[in-house]
Amino acid sequence: MKYGKKYRFFGKISNKYGKIDLTSPVFDEIEKKNNTGKIIPLYPLTFSLSQNTIRKIIENGLKDVEEDGGLKETLPKYILNEYKLEEINKAIETVHFPKEFADFEIARKRFVFEELLSTQLALLQLKNSNLKDHKGISFSKDAHMSDVINSLPFNLTKAQLRVLEEIDKNMEQDKSMNRLLQGDVGSGKTVVAMISAYKAVKSGYQVAVLAPTAILATQHLENFQKILKKFDIRCELLISGITKKKKTEILEKLQNGEIDILIGTHAMLEENVTFKNLGLVVTDEQHRFGVKQRTTMAQKGENPDVLVMSATPIPRTLALILYGDLDISVIDELPPNRKKIETFAVTKALEDRVNNFVKKQVDEGRQAYIVCPLVEESEENDLQSVISLYEKCKTEVFPNYRIEYIHGKMKQKEKDDIMERFKNGEIDILISTTVIEVGVDVPNSSIMVIEDAQRFGLAQLHQLRGRVGRGEYQSYCILKYEGKGKNTRERMKIMTQTNDGFVISQKDLELRGSGDFFGTNQHGIPDFKIANLFTDIDILKLAQEAAIKIVNDDEKLEKPENILLKELVKDKFTDRIEI
């Protein structure tokens, strides 16, 4: 700056110690408009870079690209014209340095469309690869699901019956079923999978049921045997903890066709696990397995039907993003005997009352979960968090009760042992990280306390809450939170007002955006860098429409106008599909 010159400043104004302060301002001489007096981009900063520096780098980069002839257009010309999208070079310049905000939105639309289009094309490619060049199994029309339905000691909901009808029809067709079974916690997905497995077995085929943990696999085995034993269906368990002798015996029986349904964990994915005639693959808690694992399992048979189950409720339109390679069935109804979990949101000022309520529940013979705060920095901090909470509860808060803790860094056998003891009533209060989010049913657990609930997403809070309310007793979830912000209060209010996971997931998506909501890495799809799946839903629908048109015209994206689009899809999804 020079003395006597006039300058225009832009930045965040604050009042410090009675003085007006402008932190790291951007400024220009009054007659210039390099950095002020116009729409300027703001970038996330790292290290000691300034906004001016980044803007200058972007400007120079755009000039270099222009001198080299510009960026290659990835979208076919007919797509640009049909959907009124801006050409890539104009769009890239406008999105960084728009003259008007309306221009920015037009440019952004182009890149959002491109991002969503590439995702949809990849999913369609995956779906087609599952169906191409081969017929699936046509299961017997004489294997009636009603045989099991009529034998059950309870009535199925209308939603369960509707979904079973969809699956039954699908299984009897001569093309492979690839179906997502989506339902809220406690909606009865397992019994639907069980009845589907019955149809496969009675049609002369074997079934594989893949679960994320040994204890959940064991629970599935117990439930399957309880219902299917009367139909002479042979079920067996394959988990990493079994003896070498037992494993060898199971593998031999499996290969000989002496096992009808094999239930297990990742151990089932090993090469030496060979089926005689695998017809149906069921994957539980789909979000814990990648697409590759699902595919590996399916390759152990000759084009078996695939049923994947997820207890993470996702609005239907958005489920098409995550699972666009699958047909979707939704159980959107809970059994009538399920009691609503009473949910309360309280500040830490009421901590003593919460602790007394937990004691009262345990004294009445119930069991409790206490979920420790989610620590974002690292797994190590999560570990310290659960241990310090355990020690406090053990010595100060609940000294007269049987308390244990569990966290993700424990060995699987150790975790399974603790959960087994909790299930058997040998532990009164279990201190845990979110590792219990996917777990076994403990009908006697009637209360869950979640510390620092404001740190969790609504969908995750709902998933955790679903660990209680599995038995005949009235169950409770207490959300302890800090903070007086409007967003925090609104989120807590939503949790206390509804037990509907689909309503909650929609609100979660609205409040947090798609990146945090989905945790996309675990689903096997890339993070969305530009698109927001809540606000950009209209563009998503257009991208889905365009993807279908492109694939119908050029399934393998081999036409000259689609080559660069093909490369874009390959770059993003190289580990998921062959294209």
Backbone hydrogen bonds, N-H to C=O, Kabsch-Sander energy under -0.5 kcal/mol:
donor,donor_aa,acceptor,acceptor_aa,energy
5,K,2,K,-1.8
8,R,28,D,-2.9
10,F,26,V,-2.7
12,K,23,T,-0.7
13,I,11,G,-0.5
14,S,21,D,-2.8
16,K,14,S,-0.7
16,K,19,K,-2.9
17,Y,15,N,-0.5
19,K,16,K,-2.1
21,D,14,S,-3.5
23,T,12,K,-1.8
23,T,21,D,-0.6
26,V,10,F,-3.5
28,D,8,R,-1.9
30,I,6,K,-2.7
32,K,29,E,-2.2
40,I,38,K,-0.5
49,L,46,T,-2.0
54,I,50,S,-2.2
55,R,51,Q,-2.8
56,K,52,N,-2.2
57,I,53,T,-2.3
58,I,54,I,-2.6
59,E,55,R,-2.6
60,N,56,K,-2.6
61,G,57,I,-2.5
62,L,58,I,-2.7
63,K,59,E,-2.0
64,D,60,N,-2.5
65,V,61,G,-2.3
66,E,62,L,-2.3
67,E,63,K,-2.4
68,D,64,D,-1.5
69,G,66,E,-1.5
70,G,65,V,-3.0
79,I,76,P,-0.7
80,L,76,P,-2.0
81,N,77,K,-2.4
82,E,78,Y,-2.4
83,Y,79,I,-2.3
84,K,81,N,-0.9
85,L,80,L,-2.5
91,A,87,E,-2.5
92,I,88,I,-2.6
93,E,89,N,-1.5
94,T,90,K,-2.5
95,V,91,A,-2.7
96,H,92,I,-0.8
97,F,93,E,-2.8
104,F,100,E,-1.5
105,E,101,F,-2.0
106,I,102,A,-1.8
107,A,103,D,-2.3
108,R,104,F,-3.0
109,K,105,E,-2.3
110,R,106,I,-1.3
111,F,107,A,-1.4
112,V,108,R,-2.7
113,F,109,K,-2.7
114,E,110,R,-2.2
115,E,111,F,-2.2
116,L,112,V,-2.5
117,L,113,F,-2.8
118,S,114,E,-2.3
119,T,115,E,-1.4
120,Q,116,L,-2.4
121,L,117,L,-2.7
122,A,118,S,-2.0
123,L,119,T,-2.1
124,L,120,Q,-2.3
125,Q,121,L,-2.4
126,L,122,A,-2.3
127,K,123,L,-2.5
128,N,124,L,-2.7
129,S,125,Q,-2.3
130,N,126,L,-1.6
131,L,127,K,-0.9
132,K,128,N,-2.0
134,H,131,L,-1.0
136,G,174,D,-2.2
137,I,303,N,-0.7
139,F,137,I,-0.9
139,F,171,M,-2.6
143,A,140,S,-0.9
144,H,142,D,-1.2
147,D,144,H,-1.4
148,V,145,M,-1.0
149,I,145,M,-2.2
150,N,146,S,-2.7
151,S,148,V,-1.0
152,L,148,V,-0.8
152,L,149,I,-0.9
161,L,157,T,-2.3
162,R,158,K,-2.5
163,V,159,A,-2.3
164,L,160,Q,-2.5
165,E,161,L,-1.9
166,E,162,R,-1.8
167,I,163,V,-2.5
168,D,164,L,-3.0
169,K,165,E,-2.2
170,N,166,E,-2.0
171,M,167,I,-2.9
172,E,168,D,-1.5
173,Q,169,K,-0.6
173,Q,170,N,-0.9
179,R,306,V,-2.6
180,L,327,D,-3.6
181,L,179,R,-0.5
181,L,308,V,-3.8
182,Q,180,L,-0.7
182,Q,329,S,-3.2
183,G,310,S,-1.9
184,D,331,I,-0.9
187,S,184,D,-2.0
192,V,188,G,-0.9
193,A,189,K,-2.2
194,M,190,T,-2.3
195,I,191,V,-2.2
196,S,192,V,-2.0
197,A,193,A,-2.2
198,Y,194,M,-2.0
199,K,195,I,-1.7
200,A,196,S,-1.7
201,V,197,A,-2.6
202,K,198,Y,-2.8
203,S,199,K,-0.7
203,S,200,A,-0.6
204,G,201,V,-2.0
205,Y,200,A,-2.0
206,Q,277,N,-3.1
207,V,260,D,-2.7
208,A,280,L,-2.5
209,V,262,L,-2.8
210,L,208,A,-0.5
210,L,282,V,-3.5
211,A,209,V,-0.5
211,A,264,G,-3.0
217,A,213,T,-2.2
218,T,214,A,-2.5
219,Q,215,I,-1.9
220,H,216,L,-2.3
221,L,217,A,-2.3
222,E,218,T,-2.3
223,N,219,Q,-2.3
224,F,220,H,-3.1
225,Q,221,L,-2.8
226,K,222,E,-2.0
227,I,223,N,-1.6
228,L,224,F,-3.1
229,K,225,Q,-1.7
231,F,228,L,-1.7
232,D,229,K,-1.9
233,I,228,L,-1.3
234,R,232,D,-0.5
235,C,233,I,-0.6
236,E,261,I,-2.2
238,L,263,I,-2.6
242,I,239,I,-1.4
247,K,243,T,-2.4
248,T,244,K,-2.4
249,E,245,K,-2.0
250,I,246,K,-2.4
251,L,247,K,-2.6
252,E,248,T,-2.0
253,K,249,E,-2.3
254,L,250,I,-2.7
255,Q,251,L,-2.1
256,N,252,E,-1.8
257,G,253,K,-0.6
257,G,254,L,-0.8
258,E,253,K,-2.8
259,I,253,K,-0.8
260,D,234,R,-1.8
261,I,234,R,-2.3
262,L,207,V,-2.8
263,I,236,E,-2.9
263,I,261,I,-0.6
264,G,209,V,-2.6
265,T,238,L,-1.4
268,M,265,T,-2.4
269,L,266,H,-2.2
270,E,267,A,-1.1
273,V,270,E,-1.7
274,T,272,N,-1.0
276,K,254,L,-1.1
279,G,206,Q,-3.0
280,L,206,Q,-1.5
281,V,305,D,-2.7
282,V,208,A,-3.4
283,T,307,L,-2.4
284,D,210,L,-3.2
284,D,282,V,-0.5
286,Q,309,M,-3.3
288,R,285,E,-2.7
289,F,286,Q,-2.3
294,R,290,G,-1.8
295,T,291,V,-2.6
296,T,292,K,-2.9
297,M,293,Q,-2.0
298,A,294,R,-1.8
299,Q,295,T,-1.9
300,K,297,M,-1.5
301,G,298,A,-1.5
302,E,278,L,-0.6
303,N,301,G,-1.2
305,D,279,G,-2.7
306,V,177,M,-3.7
307,L,281,V,-3.1
308,V,179,R,-2.8
309,M,283,T,-3.6
310,S,181,L,-2.1
318,L,315,P,-0.8
319,A,315,P,-1.9
320,L,316,R,-1.1
321,I,318,L,-1.3
322,L,318,L,-1.3
323,Y,319,A,-3.0
326,L,323,Y,-2.3
327,D,178,N,-2.8
329,S,180,L,-3.2
331,I,182,Q,-3.1
332,D,330,V,-0.9
338,R,335,P,-1.7
342,E,340,K,-0.7
342,E,475,S,-2.1
344,F,477,C,-2.6
346,V,344,F,-0.5
346,V,479,L,-2.8
348,K,481,Y,-0.6
350,L,347,T,-1.9
351,E,348,K,-1.6
354,V,350,L,-2.1
355,N,351,E,-2.5
356,N,352,D,-2.2
357,F,353,R,-2.0
358,V,354,V,-2.2
359,K,355,N,-2.3
360,K,356,N,-2.3
361,Q,357,F,-2.2
362,V,358,V,-2.5
363,D,359,K,-2.9
364,E,360,K,-1.3
365,G,362,V,-2.0
366,R,361,Q,-2.2
367,Q,444,N,-1.5
368,A,428,D,-2.6
369,Y,447,I,-2.5
370,I,430,L,-2.6
371,V,449,V,-3.0
372,C,370,I,-0.6
372,C,432,S,-3.0
375,V,373,P,-0.6
376,E,374,L,-0.6
382,D,378,S,-1.7
383,L,379,E,-2.4
384,Q,380,E,-2.3
385,S,381,N,-2.5
386,V,382,D,-2.1
387,I,383,L,-2.1
388,S,384,Q,-2.6
389,L,385,S,-1.9
390,Y,386,V,-2.2
391,E,387,I,-2.6
392,K,388,S,-2.0
393,C,389,L,-2.5
394,K,390,Y,-2.9
395,T,391,E,-2.2
396,E,392,K,-2.6
397,V,392,K,-1.7
398,F,393,C,-3.4
401,Y,398,F,-1.6
403,I,401,Y,-0.8
404,E,429,I,-1.8
406,I,431,I,-1.9
410,M,407,H,-1.4
415,K,411,K,-2.3
416,D,412,Q,-2.9
417,D,413,K,-2.5
418,I,414,E,-2.1
419,M,415,K,-2.5
420,E,416,D,-2.3
421,R,417,D,-2.3
422,F,418,I,-2.4
423,K,419,M,-2.5
424,N,420,E,-2.0
425,G,422,F,-1.3
426,E,421,R,-2.8
427,I,421,R,-0.6
428,D,402,R,-1.9
429,I,402,R,-2.1
430,L,368,A,-2.7
431,I,404,E,-3.0
431,I,429,I,-0.6
432,S,370,I,-2.6
433,T,406,I,-1.2
436,I,433,T,-1.1
437,E,434,T,-2.4
438,V,435,V,-0.6
439,G,437,E,-0.6
442,V,467,R,-0.5
445,S,442,V,-2.2
446,S,367,Q,-2.0
446,S,444,N,-0.5
447,I,367,Q,-1.2
448,M,476,Y,-2.1
449,V,369,Y,-2.5
450,I,448,M,-0.5
450,I,478,I,-2.7
451,E,371,V,-2.6
451,E,449,V,-0.6
453,A,450,I,-0.6
453,A,480,K,-3.2
455,R,452,D,-2.2
456,F,453,A,-1.6
461,L,457,G,-2.4
462,H,458,L,-2.6
463,Q,459,A,-2.1
464,L,460,Q,-2.6
465,R,461,L,-2.7
466,G,462,H,-1.5
467,R,464,L,-2.1
468,V,465,R,-1.8
469,G,445,S,-0.9
476,Y,446,S,-3.0
477,C,342,E,-2.7
478,I,448,M,-3.1
479,L,344,F,-3.6
479,L,477,C,-0.6
480,K,450,I,-2.4
480,K,478,I,-0.8
481,Y,346,V,-2.3
481,Y,479,L,-0.6
489,R,485,G,-2.3
490,E,486,K,-2.5
491,R,487,N,-2.3
492,M,488,T,-2.3
493,K,489,R,-2.2
494,I,490,E,-2.1
495,M,491,R,-1.7
496,T,492,M,-1.6
497,Q,493,K,-1.4
498,T,494,I,-1.6
501,G,499,N,-0.8
504,I,500,D,-2.2
505,S,501,G,-2.5
506,Q,502,F,-1.7
507,K,503,V,-2.0
508,D,504,I,-2.8
509,L,505,S,-2.4
510,E,506,Q,-2.1
511,L,507,K,-2.5
512,R,508,D,-2.6
513,G,509,L,-1.9
517,F,513,G,-1.4
518,F,514,S,-2.6
519,G,515,G,-1.7
520,T,515,G,-0.6
522,Q,519,G,-1.8
523,H,520,T,-1.2
524,G,520,T,-0.6
524,G,521,N,-1.2
525,I,520,T,-1.4
529,K,527,D,-0.7
536,D,532,N,-2.9
537,I,534,F,-0.7
540,L,536,D,-2.2
541,K,537,I,-2.0
542,L,538,D,-1.6
543,A,539,I,-2.6
544,Q,540,L,-2.6
545,E,541,K,-2.2
546,A,542,L,-2.6
547,A,543,A,-2.6
548,I,544,Q,-2.1
549,K,545,E,-1.9
550,I,546,A,-2.6
551,V,547,A,-2.5
552,N,548,I,-2.4
553,D,549,K,-1.6
554,D,550,I,-2.5
557,L,554,D,-1.9
562,N,559,K,-2.1
563,I,559,K,-0.6
563,I,560,P,-1.0
566,K,562,N,-2.4
567,E,563,I,-2.0
568,L,564,L,-1.9
569,V,565,L,-2.1
570,K,566,K,-2.3
571,D,567,E,-2.4
572,K,568,L,-1.6
573,F,569,V,-2.3
574,T,570,K,-0.7
576,R,573,F,-2.1
577,I,573,F,-1.9
579,I,577,I,-0.6
